[in-house]
Amino acid sequence: MPGPLFTPLELPCGVVLKNRLAKAAMSDSLGDGAGRPTARQSRLYERWSQGGLG
């Protein structure tokens, strides 16, 4: 049986997370100064998405 970190979690709003590992909002300082994403920022989020969690 998987541990609690890897079991689904339903939030009060009804959204279900497939596990209990999630990325909180943060500032990565990789935008272009006008609030638009850059290629570097896109690569960072791509790497996170390839991790297989969340």
mmCIF file of the N, C-alpha and C atoms, coordinates in Angstrom:
data_MODEL
# 
_entry.id   MODEL 
# 
loop_
_atom_site.group_PDB 
_atom_site.id 
_atom_site.type_symbol 
_atom_site.label_atom_id 
_atom_site.label_alt_id 
_atom_site.label_comp_id 
_atom_site.label_asym_id 
_atom_site.label_entity_id 
_atom_site.label_seq_id 
_atom_site.pdbx_PDB_ins_code 
_atom_site.Cartn_x 
_atom_site.Cartn_y 
_atom_site.Cartn_z 
_atom_site.occupancy 
_atom_site.B_iso_or_equiv 
_atom_site.pdbx_formal_charge 
_atom_site.auth_seq_id 
_atom_site.auth_comp_id 
_atom_site.auth_asym_id 
_atom_site.auth_atom_id 
_atom_site.pdbx_PDB_model_num 
ATOM 1   N N  . MET A 1 1  ? 0.847   -1.185 0.000   1.00 0.00 ? 1  MET A N  1 
ATOM 2   C CA . MET A 1 1  ? 0.000   0.000  0.000   1.00 0.00 ? 1  MET A CA 1 
ATOM 3   C C  . MET A 1 1  ? 0.887   1.240  0.000   1.00 0.00 ? 1  MET A C  1 
ATOM 4   N N  . PRO A 1 2  ? 0.598   2.220  -0.865  1.00 0.00 ? 2  PRO A N  1 
ATOM 5   C CA . PRO A 1 2  ? 1.436   3.420  -0.908  1.00 0.00 ? 2  PRO A CA 1 
ATOM 6   C C  . PRO A 1 2  ? 1.271   4.270  0.352   1.00 0.00 ? 2  PRO A C  1 
ATOM 7   N N  . GLY A 1 3  ? 2.317   5.007  0.665   1.00 0.00 ? 3  GLY A N  1 
ATOM 8   C CA . GLY A 1 3  ? 2.252   5.909  1.804   1.00 0.00 ? 3  GLY A CA 1 
ATOM 9   C C  . GLY A 1 3  ? 1.348   7.096  1.503   1.00 0.00 ? 3  GLY A C  1 
ATOM 10  N N  . PRO A 1 4  ? 1.013   7.901  2.519   1.00 0.00 ? 4  PRO A N  1 
ATOM 11  C CA . PRO A 1 4  ? 0.078   9.015  2.334   1.00 0.00 ? 4  PRO A CA 1 
ATOM 12  C C  . PRO A 1 4  ? 0.550   10.074 1.337   1.00 0.00 ? 4  PRO A C  1 
ATOM 13  N N  . LEU A 1 5  ? 1.859   10.228 1.142   1.00 0.00 ? 5  LEU A N  1 
ATOM 14  C CA . LEU A 1 5  ? 2.337   11.223 0.174   1.00 0.00 ? 5  LEU A CA 1 
ATOM 15  C C  . LEU A 1 5  ? 1.912   10.902 -1.250  1.00 0.00 ? 5  LEU A C  1 
ATOM 16  N N  . PHE A 1 6  ? 1.665   9.645  -1.537  1.00 0.00 ? 6  PHE A N  1 
ATOM 17  C CA . PHE A 1 6  ? 1.362   9.229  -2.903  1.00 0.00 ? 6  PHE A CA 1 
ATOM 18  C C  . PHE A 1 6  ? -0.094  8.819  -3.090  1.00 0.00 ? 6  PHE A C  1 
ATOM 19  N N  . THR A 1 7  ? -0.967  9.247  -2.178  1.00 0.00 ? 7  THR A N  1 
ATOM 20  C CA . THR A 1 7  ? -2.395  8.984  -2.321  1.00 0.00 ? 7  THR A CA 1 
ATOM 21  C C  . THR A 1 7  ? -3.107  10.278 -2.711  1.00 0.00 ? 7  THR A C  1 
ATOM 22  N N  . PRO A 1 8  ? -4.231  10.192 -3.431  1.00 0.00 ? 8  PRO A N  1 
ATOM 23  C CA . PRO A 1 8  ? -4.956  11.394 -3.860  1.00 0.00 ? 8  PRO A CA 1 
ATOM 24  C C  . PRO A 1 8  ? -5.430  12.234 -2.674  1.00 0.00 ? 8  PRO A C  1 
ATOM 25  N N  . LEU A 1 9  ? -5.574  13.529 -2.930  1.00 0.00 ? 9  LEU A N  1 
ATOM 26  C CA . LEU A 1 9  ? -6.064  14.465 -1.920  1.00 0.00 ? 9  LEU A CA 1 
ATOM 27  C C  . LEU A 1 9  ? -7.090  15.370 -2.579  1.00 0.00 ? 9  LEU A C  1 
ATOM 28  N N  . GLU A 1 10 ? -8.311  15.392 -2.040  1.00 0.00 ? 10 GLU A N  1 
ATOM 29  C CA . GLU A 1 10 ? -9.344  16.289 -2.565  1.00 0.00 ? 10 GLU A CA 1 
ATOM 30  C C  . GLU A 1 10 ? -9.325  17.586 -1.770  1.00 0.00 ? 10 GLU A C  1 
ATOM 31  N N  . LEU A 1 11 ? -9.169  18.709 -2.473  1.00 0.00 ? 11 LEU A N  1 
ATOM 32  C CA . LEU A 1 11 ? -9.169  20.024 -1.841  1.00 0.00 ? 11 LEU A CA 1 
ATOM 33  C C  . LEU A 1 11 ? -10.609 20.465 -1.581  1.00 0.00 ? 11 LEU A C  1 
ATOM 34  N N  . PRO A 1 12 ? -10.820 21.417 -0.658  1.00 0.00 ? 12 PRO A N  1 
ATOM 35  C CA . PRO A 1 12 ? -12.178 21.882 -0.364  1.00 0.00 ? 12 PRO A CA 1 
ATOM 36  C C  . PRO A 1 12 ? -12.935 22.403 -1.596  1.00 0.00 ? 12 PRO A C  1 
ATOM 37  N N  . CYS A 1 13 ? -12.223 22.888 -2.598  1.00 0.00 ? 13 CYS A N  1 
ATOM 38  C CA . CYS A 1 13 ? -12.869 23.405 -3.809  1.00 0.00 ? 13 CYS A CA 1 
ATOM 39  C C  . CYS A 1 13 ? -13.295 22.290 -4.761  1.00 0.00 ? 13 CYS A C  1 
ATOM 40  N N  . GLY A 1 14 ? -12.937 21.041 -4.452  1.00 0.00 ? 14 GLY A N  1 
ATOM 41  C CA . GLY A 1 14 ? -13.315 19.912 -5.291  1.00 0.00 ? 14 GLY A CA 1 
ATOM 42  C C  . GLY A 1 14 ? -12.212 19.409 -6.202  1.00 0.00 ? 14 GLY A C  1 
ATOM 43  N N  . VAL A 1 15 ? -11.126 20.150 -6.339  1.00 0.00 ? 15 VAL A N  1 
ATOM 44  C CA . VAL A 1 15 ? -9.999  19.712 -7.166  1.00 0.00 ? 15 VAL A CA 1 
ATOM 45  C C  . VAL A 1 15 ? -9.320  18.537 -6.475  1.00 0.00 ? 15 VAL A C  1 
ATOM 46  N N  . VAL A 1 16 ? -8.981  17.517 -7.244  1.00 0.00 ? 16 VAL A N  1 
ATOM 47  C CA . VAL A 1 16 ? -8.310  16.346 -6.685  1.00 0.00 ? 16 VAL A CA 1 
ATOM 48  C C  . VAL A 1 16 ? -6.867  16.315 -7.179  1.00 0.00 ? 16 VAL A C  1 
ATOM 49  N N  . LEU A 1 17 ? -5.925  16.311 -6.238  1.00 0.00 ? 17 LEU A N  1 
ATOM 50  C CA . LEU A 1 17 ? -4.507  16.170 -6.566  1.00 0.00 ? 17 LEU A CA 1 
ATOM 51  C C  . LEU A 1 17 ? -4.194  14.684 -6.600  1.00 0.00 ? 17 LEU A C  1 
ATOM 52  N N  . LYS A 1 18 ? -3.438  14.221 -7.611  1.00 0.00 ? 18 LYS A N  1 
ATOM 53  C CA . LYS A 1 18 ? -3.190  12.776 -7.710  1.00 0.00 ? 18 LYS A CA 1 
ATOM 54  C C  . LYS A 1 18 ? -2.271  12.266 -6.605  1.00 0.00 ? 18 LYS A C  1 
ATOM 55  N N  . ASN A 1 19 ? -1.522  13.168 -5.988  1.00 0.00 ? 19 ASN A N  1 
ATOM 56  C CA . ASN A 1 19 ? -0.730  12.831 -4.812  1.00 0.00 ? 19 ASN A CA 1 
ATOM 57  C C  . ASN A 1 19 ? -0.617  14.084 -3.964  1.00 0.00 ? 19 ASN A C  1 
ATOM 58  N N  . ARG A 1 20 ? 0.119   14.032 -2.900  1.00 0.00 ? 20 ARG A N  1 
ATOM 59  C CA . ARG A 1 20 ? 0.171   15.171 -1.978  1.00 0.00 ? 20 ARG A CA 1 
ATOM 60  C C  . ARG A 1 20 ? 1.432   16.011 -2.138  1.00 0.00 ? 20 ARG A C  1 
ATOM 61  N N  . LEU A 1 21 ? 2.044   15.910 -3.285  1.00 0.00 ? 21 LEU A N  1 
ATOM 62  C CA . LEU A 1 21 ? 3.217   16.719 -3.597  1.00 0.00 ? 21 LEU A CA 1 
ATOM 63  C C  . LEU A 1 21 ? 2.792   17.775 -4.605  1.00 0.00 ? 21 LEU A C  1 
ATOM 64  N N  . ALA A 1 22 ? 2.894   19.032 -4.225  1.00 0.00 ? 22 ALA A N  1 
ATOM 65  C CA . ALA A 1 22 ? 2.464   20.126 -5.093  1.00 0.00 ? 22 ALA A CA 1 
ATOM 66  C C  . ALA A 1 22 ? 3.448   21.278 -4.984  1.00 0.00 ? 22 ALA A C  1 
ATOM 67  N N  . LYS A 1 23 ? 3.515   22.077 -6.020  1.00 0.00 ? 23 LYS A N  1 
ATOM 68  C CA . LYS A 1 23 ? 4.391   23.246 -6.029  1.00 0.00 ? 23 LYS A CA 1 
ATOM 69  C C  . LYS A 1 23 ? 3.576   24.474 -5.656  1.00 0.00 ? 23 LYS A C  1 
ATOM 70  N N  . ALA A 1 24 ? 3.999   25.155 -4.626  1.00 0.00 ? 24 ALA A N  1 
ATOM 71  C CA . ALA A 1 24 ? 3.338   26.389 -4.214  1.00 0.00 ? 24 ALA A CA 1 
ATOM 72  C C  . ALA A 1 24 ? 3.766   27.539 -5.124  1.00 0.00 ? 24 ALA A C  1 
ATOM 73  N N  . ALA A 1 25 ? 2.983   28.588 -5.126  1.00 0.00 ? 25 ALA A N  1 
ATOM 74  C CA . ALA A 1 25 ? 3.338   29.778 -5.896  1.00 0.00 ? 25 ALA A CA 1 
ATOM 75  C C  . ALA A 1 25 ? 4.657   30.343 -5.371  1.00 0.00 ? 25 ALA A C  1 
ATOM 76  N N  . MET A 1 26 ? 5.456   30.855 -6.280  1.00 0.00 ? 26 MET A N  1 
ATOM 77  C CA . MET A 1 26 ? 6.742   31.425 -5.888  1.00 0.00 ? 26 MET A CA 1 
ATOM 78  C C  . MET A 1 26 ? 7.219   32.398 -6.953  1.00 0.00 ? 26 MET A C  1 
ATOM 79  N N  . SER A 1 27 ? 8.218   33.153 -6.636  1.00 0.00 ? 27 SER A N  1 
ATOM 80  C CA . SER A 1 27 ? 8.839   34.049 -7.605  1.00 0.00 ? 27 SER A CA 1 
ATOM 81  C C  . SER A 1 27 ? 10.142  33.416 -8.056  1.00 0.00 ? 27 SER A C  1 
ATOM 82  N N  . ASP A 1 28 ? 10.301  33.232 -9.367  1.00 0.00 ? 28 ASP A N  1 
ATOM 83  C CA . ASP A 1 28 ? 11.540  32.635 -9.860  1.00 0.00 ? 28 ASP A CA 1 
ATOM 84  C C  . ASP A 1 28 ? 12.458  33.679 -10.499 1.00 0.00 ? 28 ASP A C  1 
ATOM 85  N N  . SER A 1 29 ? 11.989  34.924 -10.606 1.00 0.00 ? 29 SER A N  1 
ATOM 86  C CA . SER A 1 29 ? 12.777  36.041 -11.161 1.00 0.00 ? 29 SER A CA 1 
ATOM 87  C C  . SER A 1 29 ? 13.292  35.764 -12.569 1.00 0.00 ? 29 SER A C  1 
ATOM 88  N N  . LEU A 1 30 ? 12.545  34.983 -13.354 1.00 0.00 ? 30 LEU A N  1 
ATOM 89  C CA . LEU A 1 30 ? 12.980  34.659 -14.710 1.00 0.00 ? 30 LEU A CA 1 
ATOM 90  C C  . LEU A 1 30 ? 12.135  35.346 -15.776 1.00 0.00 ? 30 LEU A C  1 
ATOM 91  N N  . GLY A 1 31 ? 11.159  36.159 -15.372 1.00 0.00 ? 31 GLY A N  1 
ATOM 92  C CA . GLY A 1 31 ? 10.337  36.892 -16.338 1.00 0.00 ? 31 GLY A CA 1 
ATOM 93  C C  . GLY A 1 31 ? 11.150  37.993 -17.002 1.00 0.00 ? 31 GLY A C  1 
ATOM 94  N N  . ASP A 1 32 ? 10.520  38.681 -17.951 1.00 0.00 ? 32 ASP A N  1 
ATOM 95  C CA . ASP A 1 32 ? 11.245  39.706 -18.709 1.00 0.00 ? 32 ASP A CA 1 
ATOM 96  C C  . ASP A 1 32 ? 11.136  41.104 -18.110 1.00 0.00 ? 32 ASP A C  1 
ATOM 97  N N  . GLY A 1 33 ? 10.600  41.247 -16.925 1.00 0.00 ? 33 GLY A N  1 
ATOM 98  C CA . GLY A 1 33 ? 10.466  42.554 -16.295 1.00 0.00 ? 33 GLY A CA 1 
ATOM 99  C C  . GLY A 1 33 ? 9.103   43.177 -16.544 1.00 0.00 ? 33 GLY A C  1 
ATOM 100 N N  . ALA A 1 34 ? 8.427   42.753 -17.608 1.00 0.00 ? 34 ALA A N  1 
ATOM 101 C CA . ALA A 1 34 ? 7.079   43.236 -17.914 1.00 0.00 ? 34 ALA A CA 1 
ATOM 102 C C  . ALA A 1 34 ? 6.040   42.170 -17.569 1.00 0.00 ? 34 ALA A C  1 
ATOM 103 N N  . GLY A 1 35 ? 6.489   41.095 -16.914 1.00 0.00 ? 35 GLY A N  1 
ATOM 104 C CA . GLY A 1 35 ? 5.581   40.044 -16.504 1.00 0.00 ? 35 GLY A CA 1 
ATOM 105 C C  . GLY A 1 35 ? 5.384   38.936 -17.519 1.00 0.00 ? 35 GLY A C  1 
ATOM 106 N N  . ARG A 1 36 ? 6.119   38.982 -18.613 1.00 0.00 ? 36 ARG A N  1 
ATOM 107 C CA . ARG A 1 36 ? 5.990   37.939 -19.640 1.00 0.00 ? 36 ARG A CA 1 
ATOM 108 C C  . ARG A 1 36 ? 7.030   36.857 -19.398 1.00 0.00 ? 36 ARG A C  1 
ATOM 109 N N  . PRO A 1 37 ? 6.664   35.581 -19.670 1.00 0.00 ? 37 PRO A N  1 
ATOM 110 C CA . PRO A 1 37 ? 7.626   34.492 -19.490 1.00 0.00 ? 37 PRO A CA 1 
ATOM 111 C C  . PRO A 1 37 ? 8.739   34.547 -20.529 1.00 0.00 ? 37 PRO A C  1 
ATOM 112 N N  . THR A 1 38 ? 9.877   34.026 -20.164 1.00 0.00 ? 38 THR A N  1 
ATOM 113 C CA . THR A 1 38 ? 11.020  33.940 -21.073 1.00 0.00 ? 38 THR A CA 1 
ATOM 114 C C  . THR A 1 38 ? 11.268  32.472 -21.421 1.00 0.00 ? 38 THR A C  1 
ATOM 115 N N  . ALA A 1 39 ? 12.132  32.226 -22.386 1.00 0.00 ? 39 ALA A N  1 
ATOM 116 C CA . ALA A 1 39 ? 12.487  30.851 -22.758 1.00 0.00 ? 39 ALA A CA 1 
ATOM 117 C C  . ALA A 1 39 ? 13.104  30.126 -21.562 1.00 0.00 ? 39 ALA A C  1 
ATOM 118 N N  . ARG A 1 40 ? 13.900  30.818 -20.786 1.00 0.00 ? 40 ARG A N  1 
ATOM 119 C CA . ARG A 1 40 ? 14.529  30.212 -19.610 1.00 0.00 ? 40 ARG A CA 1 
ATOM 120 C C  . ARG A 1 40 ? 13.471  29.760 -18.598 1.00 0.00 ? 40 ARG A C  1 
ATOM 121 N N  . GLN A 1 41 ? 12.455  30.588 -18.397 1.00 0.00 ? 41 GLN A N  1 
ATOM 122 C CA . GLN A 1 41 ? 11.383  30.233 -17.476 1.00 0.00 ? 41 GLN A CA 1 
ATOM 123 C C  . GLN A 1 41 ? 10.575  29.049 -18.017 1.00 0.00 ? 41 GLN A C  1 
ATOM 124 N N  . SER A 1 42 ? 10.326  29.020 -19.299 1.00 0.00 ? 42 SER A N  1 
ATOM 125 C CA . SER A 1 42 ? 9.612   27.896 -19.919 1.00 0.00 ? 42 SER A CA 1 
ATOM 126 C C  . SER A 1 42 ? 10.379  26.595 -19.728 1.00 0.00 ? 42 SER A C  1 
ATOM 127 N N  . ARG A 1 43 ? 11.697  26.647 -19.880 1.00 0.00 ? 43 ARG A N  1 
ATOM 128 C CA . ARG A 1 43 ? 12.519  25.442 -19.684 1.00 0.00 ? 43 ARG A CA 1 
ATOM 129 C C  . ARG A 1 43 ? 12.434  24.949 -18.240 1.00 0.00 ? 43 ARG A C  1 
ATOM 130 N N  . LEU A 1 44 ? 12.418  25.877 -17.291 1.00 0.00 ? 44 LEU A N  1 
ATOM 131 C CA . LEU A 1 44 ? 12.322  25.508 -15.880 1.00 0.00 ? 44 LEU A CA 1 
ATOM 132 C C  . LEU A 1 44 ? 11.018  24.759 -15.606 1.00 0.00 ? 44 LEU A C  1 
ATOM 133 N N  . TYR A 1 45 ? 9.904   25.302 -16.079 1.00 0.00 ? 45 TYR A N  1 
ATOM 134 C CA . TYR A 1 45 ? 8.608   24.642 -15.858 1.00 0.00 ? 45 TYR A CA 1 
ATOM 135 C C  . TYR A 1 45 ? 8.525   23.322 -16.616 1.00 0.00 ? 45 TYR A C  1 
ATOM 136 N N  . GLU A 1 46 ? 9.151   23.243 -17.761 1.00 0.00 ? 46 GLU A N  1 
ATOM 137 C CA . GLU A 1 46 ? 9.190   21.982 -18.510 1.00 0.00 ? 46 GLU A CA 1 
ATOM 138 C C  . GLU A 1 46 ? 9.924   20.910 -17.706 1.00 0.00 ? 46 GLU A C  1 
ATOM 139 N N  . ARG A 1 47 ? 11.052  21.275 -17.112 1.00 0.00 ? 47 ARG A N  1 
ATOM 140 C CA . ARG A 1 47 ? 11.814  20.312 -16.293 1.00 0.00 ? 47 ARG A CA 1 
ATOM 141 C C  . ARG A 1 47 ? 10.998  19.844 -15.101 1.00 0.00 ? 47 ARG A C  1 
ATOM 142 N N  . TRP A 1 48 ? 10.295  20.771 -14.444 1.00 0.00 ? 48 TRP A N  1 
ATOM 143 C CA . TRP A 1 48 ? 9.459   20.380 -13.312 1.00 0.00 ? 48 TRP A CA 1 
ATOM 144 C C  . TRP A 1 48 ? 8.376   19.410 -13.762 1.00 0.00 ? 48 TRP A C  1 
ATOM 145 N N  . SER A 1 49 ? 7.772   19.663 -14.920 1.00 0.00 ? 49 SER A N  1 
ATOM 146 C CA . SER A 1 49 ? 6.677   18.805 -15.386 1.00 0.00 ? 49 SER A CA 1 
ATOM 147 C C  . SER A 1 49 ? 7.158   17.405 -15.742 1.00 0.00 ? 49 SER A C  1 
ATOM 148 N N  . GLN A 1 50 ? 8.420   17.255 -16.081 1.00 0.00 ? 50 GLN A N  1 
ATOM 149 C CA . GLN A 1 50 ? 8.962   15.953 -16.445 1.00 0.00 ? 50 GLN A CA 1 
ATOM 150 C C  . GLN A 1 50 ? 9.318   15.107 -15.224 1.00 0.00 ? 50 GLN A C  1 
ATOM 151 N N  . GLY A 1 51 ? 9.188   15.686 -14.036 1.00 0.00 ? 51 GLY A N  1 
ATOM 152 C CA . GLY A 1 51 ? 9.527   14.967 -12.813 1.00 0.00 ? 51 GLY A CA 1 
ATOM 153 C C  . GLY A 1 51 ? 8.576   13.834 -12.462 1.00 0.00 ? 51 GLY A C  1 
ATOM 154 N N  . GLY A 1 52 ? 7.364   13.850 -13.019 1.00 0.00 ? 52 GLY A N  1 
ATOM 155 C CA . GLY A 1 52 ? 6.414   12.769 -12.792 1.00 0.00 ? 52 GLY A CA 1 
ATOM 156 C C  . GLY A 1 52 ? 5.566   12.882 -11.537 1.00 0.00 ? 52 GLY A C  1 
ATOM 157 N N  . LEU A 1 53 ? 5.690   13.953 -10.794 1.00 0.00 ? 53 LEU A N  1 
ATOM 158 C CA . LEU A 1 53 ? 4.887   14.132 -9.587  1.00 0.00 ? 53 LEU A CA 1 
ATOM 159 C C  . LEU A 1 53 ? 3.835   15.200 -9.828  1.00 0.00 ? 53 LEU A C  1 
ATOM 160 N N  . GLY A 1 54 ? 2.834   15.228 -8.956  1.00 0.00 ? 54 GLY A N  1 
ATOM 161 C CA . GLY A 1 54 ? 1.813   16.276 -9.018  1.00 0.00 ? 54 GLY A CA 1 
ATOM 162 C C  . GLY A 1 54 ? 0.721   16.017 -10.002 1.00 0.00 ? 54 GLY A C  1 
# 
